[in-house]
Amino acid sequence: MRIKSNWFKEGRERTPQEISDALAFVVSRIADNALKNTRKSNFEIEVGPQYLDFLAEFLLFLILSADRIAYLQLSAEDRLVFTGNLANRVAETYAENRSRLLVDDLKECKQRFIDLLNQRAGEYADFGYDENGPDYGFYRYLAFCIGEIMTDADSGWIIDQMISFEAPEAIKMIEKTLRGLNEEEPKKPRRRAAAGGD
């Protein structure tokens, strides 16, 4: 999956809110990609509540991963702005989709997502995340949460899919995106090779 992770306008330091606004879009794409990959790997995820529950768990994992990166890089005040805004933006997008697809109340969908995020934040707090990335337990807990929403036939097998493939790939994309978004110099646009011939 290709993601844009650089600013293309004049170089200046971006605020934590601007960075988290941009990251919110990328987080949603990464979660969608993980869901598609999991379904392509022959795991049964039905469109409806199960589909959206999978997305919610993966989005929560990504928000909490970004928060751990922010903890290593930002002041306490900037981290609060960054994570709060990221959670709010992702929750809004998720709630819009869930309420539209399941004909559910928008505000309730968003509140349930935020409540679950707060619950998961406490649970993931038991696992480490340093400059080398998350520890095994951080990945393993995502796999456990995803396993809880899978069918009995898939719940045991999903662990390897999450720990070996989807979670590490998602972390690489989050880290790459944040590196790019934190650069002050704009990325120069690539020039397309001119078609030549006689």
Buried (B, 14 or more C-beta within 10 A) or exposed (E): EEBBBBBEEEEEEBEBBBBBBBBBBBBBBBBBBBBEBBBEEEBEBEEEEBBBBBBBBBBBBBBBBBBBBBBEEBEEEBBBBBBBBBBBBBBBBBBEBBBEEEEBEEEEBBEBBBEBBEEBBEEBEEBEBEEEBBEEBBBBBBBBBBBEBBEEEBBEEBBEBBBEBBBBBBBEBBBEBBEBBBBEEEEEEEEEEEEEEE
